[in-house]
């Protein structure tokens, strides 16, 4: 016959086996996490060093345009070179000879004579327009879009 001591011994042994099994699973998980962390540290990119290297050693290269790109550049409203030249300009000059026949006030930019005669203090528009005026403006913009699409 099996005594109380034997049952207690079997329960103690099985409890000990379960505890050891759980500890081994936990240790395996910690080892996997440690491997992942060391791999991540090893593979981590130093973005700051790369950024500084790019800033210090940047040399622009000349890009050869294809025939299609050359044609597009020649037929463009404003060329890339004109954009680059005018990027530091603080003013917009309008062509006063341009006549507009629509209800929206549209002015033509004068890109040839673009000088820096901008206002010394920035203007701030302090009033809001009413809903009706906003709707009228949007209607005029739609009409302008239709007129330009023709």
DRENKEMI-868594 format. One record per residue (C-alpha): x, y negated, z negated; residue in three letters; residue number from 0. Coordinates in steps of 0.2 Angstrom, whole numbers, plus 5000, padded with zeros to 4 digits. Layout:
BEGIN
+------+------+------+------+-----+
!   c1 !   c2 !   c3 ! rest !  nr !
+------+------+------+------+-----+
!    X !    Y !    Z !  ALA ! NUM !
...
+------+------+------+------+-----+
This chain:
BEGIN
+------+------+------+------+-----+
!   c1 !   c2 !   c3 ! rest !  nr !
+------+------+------+------+-----+
! 5000 ! 5000 ! 5000 !  UNK !   0 !
! 5005 ! 4982 ! 5004 !  UNK !   1 !
! 5007 ! 4971 ! 4989 !  UNK !   2 !
! 5004 ! 4953 ! 4986 !  UNK !   3 !
! 5023 ! 4950 ! 4986 !  UNK !   4 !
! 5025 ! 4958 ! 5004 !  UNK !   5 !
! 5011 ! 4947 ! 5011 !  UNK !   6 !
! 5019 ! 4932 ! 5003 !  UNK !   7 !
! 5036 ! 4936 ! 5011 !  UNK !   8 !
! 5028 ! 4939 ! 5028 !  UNK !   9 !
! 5019 ! 4922 ! 5027 !  UNK !  10 !
! 5035 ! 4913 ! 5021 !  UNK !  11 !
! 5045 ! 4921 ! 5036 !  UNK !  12 !
! 5032 ! 4917 ! 5049 !  UNK !  13 !
! 5031 ! 4899 ! 5042 !  UNK !  14 !
! 5050 ! 4898 ! 5043 !  UNK !  15 !
! 5050 ! 4904 ! 5061 !  UNK !  16 !
! 5037 ! 4891 ! 5066 !  UNK !  17 !
! 5046 ! 4877 ! 5058 !  UNK !  18 !
! 5063 ! 4882 ! 5066 !  UNK !  19 !
! 5054 ! 4883 ! 5083 !  UNK !  20 !
! 5046 ! 4866 ! 5081 !  UNK !  21 !
! 5063 ! 4859 ! 5076 !  UNK !  22 !
! 5072 ! 4867 ! 5092 !  UNK !  23 !
! 5058 ! 4859 ! 5103 !  UNK !  24 !
! 5061 ! 4842 ! 5095 !  UNK !  25 !
! 5080 ! 4844 ! 5097 !  UNK !  26 !
! 5078 ! 4849 ! 5116 !  UNK !  27 !
! 5067 ! 4833 ! 5119 !  UNK !  28 !
! 5079 ! 4822 ! 5110 !  UNK !  29 !
! 5093 ! 4829 ! 5121 !  UNK !  30 !
! 5083 ! 4826 ! 5137 !  UNK !  31 !
! 5080 ! 4808 ! 5132 !  UNK !  32 !
! 5098 ! 4805 ! 5128 !  UNK !  33 !
! 5103 ! 4812 ! 5145 !  UNK !  34 !
! 5091 ! 4801 ! 5153 !  UNK !  35 !
! 5097 ! 4785 ! 5143 !  UNK !  36 !
! 5115 ! 4789 ! 5147 !  UNK !  37 !
! 5111 ! 4791 ! 5166 !  UNK !  38 !
! 5101 ! 4775 ! 5166 !  UNK !  39 !
! 5116 ! 4766 ! 5157 !  UNK !  40 !
! 5128 ! 4773 ! 5170 !  UNK !  41 !
! 5117 ! 4769 ! 5185 !  UNK !  42 !
! 5111 ! 4751 ! 5179 !  UNK !  43 !
! 5115 ! 4737 ! 5191 !  UNK !  44 !
! 5123 ! 4721 ! 5184 !  UNK !  45 !
! 5111 ! 4709 ! 5193 !  UNK !  46 !
! 5120 ! 4694 ! 5186 !  UNK !  47 !
! 5137 ! 4699 ! 5192 !  UNK !  48 !
! 5130 ! 4703 ! 5210 !  UNK !  49 !
! 5121 ! 4686 ! 5210 !  UNK !  50 !
! 5137 ! 4677 ! 5205 !  UNK !  51 !
! 5146 ! 4686 ! 5218 !  UNK !  52 !
! 5134 ! 4682 ! 5232 !  UNK !  53 !
! 5134 ! 4663 ! 5227 !  UNK !  54 !
! 5153 ! 4663 ! 5227 !  UNK !  55 !
! 5156 ! 4673 ! 5242 !  UNK !  56 !
! 5142 ! 4668 ! 5253 !  UNK !  57 !
! 5146 ! 4665 ! 5271 !  UNK !  58 !
! 5132 ! 4662 ! 5284 !  UNK !  59 !
! 5134 ! 4671 ! 5300 !  UNK !  60 !
! 5129 ! 4666 ! 5317 !  UNK !  61 !
! 5114 ! 4675 ! 5324 !  UNK !  62 !
! 5113 ! 4679 ! 5342 !  UNK !  63 !
! 5095 ! 4676 ! 5349 !  UNK !  64 !
! 5087 ! 4687 ! 5361 !  UNK !  65 !
! 5080 ! 4680 ! 5377 !  UNK !  66 !
! 5062 ! 4681 ! 5369 !  UNK !  67 !
! 5068 ! 4671 ! 5354 !  UNK !  68 !
! 5077 ! 4658 ! 5365 !  UNK !  69 !
! 5061 ! 4656 ! 5375 !  UNK !  70 !
! 5051 ! 4654 ! 5359 !  UNK !  71 !
! 5063 ! 4641 ! 5352 !  UNK !  72 !
! 5063 ! 4631 ! 5368 !  UNK !  73 !
! 5044 ! 4631 ! 5369 !  UNK !  74 !
! 5042 ! 4627 ! 5350 !  UNK !  75 !
! 5033 ! 4612 ! 5344 !  UNK !  76 !
! 5048 ! 4609 ! 5332 !  UNK !  77 !
! 5064 ! 4618 ! 5333 !  UNK !  78 !
! 5073 ! 4627 ! 5319 !  UNK !  79 !
! 5087 ! 4614 ! 5321 !  UNK !  80 !
! 5075 ! 4600 ! 5319 !  UNK !  81 !
! 5068 ! 4607 ! 5303 !  UNK !  82 !
! 5086 ! 4610 ! 5296 !  UNK !  83 !
! 5090 ! 4592 ! 5300 !  UNK !  84 !
! 5075 ! 4585 ! 5292 !  UNK !  85 !
! 5074 ! 4595 ! 5276 !  UNK !  86 !
! 5083 ! 4582 ! 5266 !  UNK !  87 !
! 5072 ! 4568 ! 5273 !  UNK !  88 !
! 5060 ! 4560 ! 5260 !  UNK !  89 !
! 5049 ! 4551 ! 5272 !  UNK !  90 !
! 5037 ! 4554 ! 5286 !  UNK !  91 !
! 5036 ! 4543 ! 5301 !  UNK !  92 !
! 5021 ! 4542 ! 5311 !  UNK !  93 !
! 5020 ! 4538 ! 5330 !  UNK !  94 !
! 5010 ! 4522 ! 5331 !  UNK !  95 !
! 5006 ! 4524 ! 5349 !  UNK !  96 !
! 4996 ! 4540 ! 5346 !  UNK !  97 !
! 4977 ! 4538 ! 5349 !  UNK !  98 !
! 4965 ! 4549 ! 5340 !  UNK !  99 !
! 4947 ! 4552 ! 5346 !  UNK ! 100 !
! 4940 ! 4562 ! 5332 !  UNK ! 101 !
! 4931 ! 4558 ! 5316 !  UNK ! 102 !
! 4946 ! 4564 ! 5305 !  UNK ! 103 !
! 4961 ! 4552 ! 5304 !  UNK ! 104 !
! 4975 ! 4562 ! 5312 !  UNK ! 105 !
! 4992 ! 4554 ! 5315 !  UNK ! 106 !
! 5006 ! 4561 ! 5326 !  UNK ! 107 !
! 5023 ! 4563 ! 5317 !  UNK ! 108 !
! 5038 ! 4554 ! 5325 !  UNK ! 109 !
! 5052 ! 4566 ! 5323 !  UNK ! 110 !
! 5065 ! 4557 ! 5334 !  UNK ! 111 !
! 5066 ! 4541 ! 5323 !  UNK ! 112 !
! 5065 ! 4549 ! 5306 !  UNK ! 113 !
! 5073 ! 4537 ! 5294 !  UNK ! 114 !
! 5073 ! 4537 ! 5275 !  UNK ! 115 !
! 5061 ! 4522 ! 5271 !  UNK ! 116 !
! 5051 ! 4531 ! 5258 !  UNK ! 117 !
! 5042 ! 4522 ! 5243 !  UNK ! 118 !
! 5052 ! 4520 ! 5228 !  UNK ! 119 !
! 5038 ! 4525 ! 5216 !  UNK ! 120 !
! 5027 ! 4540 ! 5219 !  UNK ! 121 !
! 5009 ! 4536 ! 5222 !  UNK ! 122 !
! 4996 ! 4545 ! 5211 !  UNK ! 123 !
! 4978 ! 4547 ! 5217 !  UNK ! 124 !
! 4968 ! 4544 ! 5202 !  UNK ! 125 !
! 4950 ! 4547 ! 5208 !  UNK ! 126 !
! 4941 ! 4563 ! 5213 !  UNK ! 127 !
! 4930 ! 4563 ! 5228 !  UNK ! 128 !
! 4912 ! 4567 ! 5227 !  UNK ! 129 !
! 4905 ! 4584 ! 5233 !  UNK ! 130 !
! 4896 ! 4576 ! 5248 !  UNK ! 131 !
! 4912 ! 4568 ! 5254 !  UNK ! 132 !
! 4921 ! 4584 ! 5251 !  UNK ! 133 !
! 4908 ! 4593 ! 5262 !  UNK ! 134 !
! 4909 ! 4580 ! 5275 !  UNK ! 135 !
! 4928 ! 4581 ! 5275 !  UNK ! 136 !
! 4927 ! 4600 ! 5277 !  UNK ! 137 !
! 4914 ! 4598 ! 5291 !  UNK ! 138 !
! 4926 ! 4586 ! 5300 !  UNK ! 139 !
! 4941 ! 4598 ! 5298 !  UNK ! 140 !
! 4930 ! 4612 ! 5306 !  UNK ! 141 !
! 4926 ! 4601 ! 5320 !  UNK ! 142 !
! 4944 ! 4596 ! 5322 !  UNK ! 143 !
! 4949 ! 4615 ! 5323 !  UNK ! 144 !
! 4936 ! 4618 ! 5336 !  UNK ! 145 !
! 4942 ! 4603 ! 5346 !  UNK ! 146 !
! 4960 ! 4609 ! 5345 !  UNK ! 147 !
! 4955 ! 4627 ! 5350 !  UNK ! 148 !
! 4948 ! 4621 ! 5367 !  UNK ! 149 !
+------+------+------+------+-----+
